[in-house]
Amino acid sequence: MGPGLMESIYEDCLKYQLIKEGHKVLQQVQVPIIYDQLKLDTILKLDLIVDDLIVIELKAVEKLHPVHEAQLLTYMKLLKKPQGLLINFFTNNITKSMKPFVNEYFKDLPD
């Protein structure tokens, strides 16, 4: 079983749990890429958006790399979402494997 399949399973389970707890969750959201006035044919897909605020990117890899963080930060910026959470399920302690992120849109949130 490859990491892609494992990530899909974790994603479905996390989505189920978040909805069960009363959150609004979008899965496999397509992110268009617009450069200047050019809309590129390439479309990115992010794993989950929770409550229209938090972008969640899931991994099942031995080690997280800077490219994983850059991927999440890019999604946050393109969608103007203030918070992100990078979760690696390849661990024995899921709490320690989560990395939260915030960006400049965080200051625009209501108190």
C-alpha positions in Angstrom: 0.0 0.0 0.0 1.6 3.3 -1.1 1.6 6.6 0.7 -1.0 8.1 -1.7 -3.5 5.4 -0.7 -2.8 5.8 3.0 -3.1 9.6 2.8 -6.6 9.1 1.1 -7.7 6.8 3.9 -6.5 9.2 6.6 -8.1 12.1 4.7 -11.5 10.4 4.6 -11.4 9.5 8.3 -10.4 13.0 9.3 -13.1 14.5 7.2 -15.7 12.1 8.8 -14.5 13.0 12.3 -14.5 16.8 11.7 -18.0 16.7 10.2 -19.1 14.5 13.2 -17.9 17.3 15.5 -19.9 19.9 13.6 -17.4 21.4 11.2 -17.9 22.3 7.6 -15.4 20.4 5.5 -14.5 20.5 1.8 -12.3 17.8 0.4 -10.0 17.7 -2.6 -10.6 21.4 -3.3 -9.4 22.5 -6.7 -7.2 25.6 -6.6 -6.9 27.6 -9.8 -3.5 29.2 -10.6 -3.6 32.7 -12.0 -0.3 34.4 -12.9 -0.8 38.1 -13.6 -3.8 37.9 -16.0 -3.1 34.4 -17.2 -5.1 31.5 -15.8 -2.9 28.4 -16.1 -4.3 25.1 -17.2 -2.6 23.4 -14.2 -4.9 23.0 -11.2 -3.7 22.2 -7.7 -5.8 20.1 -5.3 -5.6 20.5 -1.6 -6.8 17.9 0.9 -9.2 19.7 3.2 -10.6 23.1 4.1 -12.3 23.3 7.5 -14.9 26.0 8.3 -13.7 28.0 5.3 -10.6 29.1 7.3 -8.2 26.3 7.8 -6.3 24.5 5.0 -5.2 21.0 6.0 -2.6 19.1 4.1 -2.1 15.4 5.0 1.0 13.4 4.4 2.1 9.8 5.2 5.8 10.1 4.8 8.8 9.1 6.8 10.0 12.7 7.0 8.4 16.1 6.2 10.4 18.3 3.9 10.4 22.0 3.3 8.5 21.4 0.0 5.5 20.1 2.1 5.4 23.3 4.1 5.8 25.4 0.9 2.9 23.5 -0.7 0.6 24.3 2.3 1.7 28.0 2.4 1.0 28.3 -1.3 -2.5 26.9 -0.9 -3.2 29.3 1.9 -2.0 32.2 -0.1 -3.9 31.3 -3.3 -7.1 30.9 -1.4 -6.5 33.7 1.1 -7.0 31.4 4.0 -5.4 32.5 7.3 -4.6 29.2 8.9 -3.0 25.9 7.8 -2.2 22.6 9.4 0.3 20.1 8.0 -0.2 16.6 9.4 2.0 13.7 8.9 0.4 10.4 9.8 3.7 8.4 9.6 4.3 8.7 13.3 3.6 7.2 16.7 2.5 10.6 18.1 0.1 12.5 15.8 0.0 15.5 18.1 3.7 16.0 17.8 3.6 15.5 14.0 1.2 18.4 13.4 2.6 21.8 12.2 0.3 24.8 12.4 0.8 27.8 10.1 -0.7 31.3 9.9 -0.2 34.0 7.3 -1.0 37.7 6.8 -4.7 37.0 6.4 -4.9 36.0 10.1 -4.9 39.7 11.1 -8.2 40.1 9.2 -10.1 37.6 11.3 -12.8 39.1 13.6 -12.0 39.0 17.3 
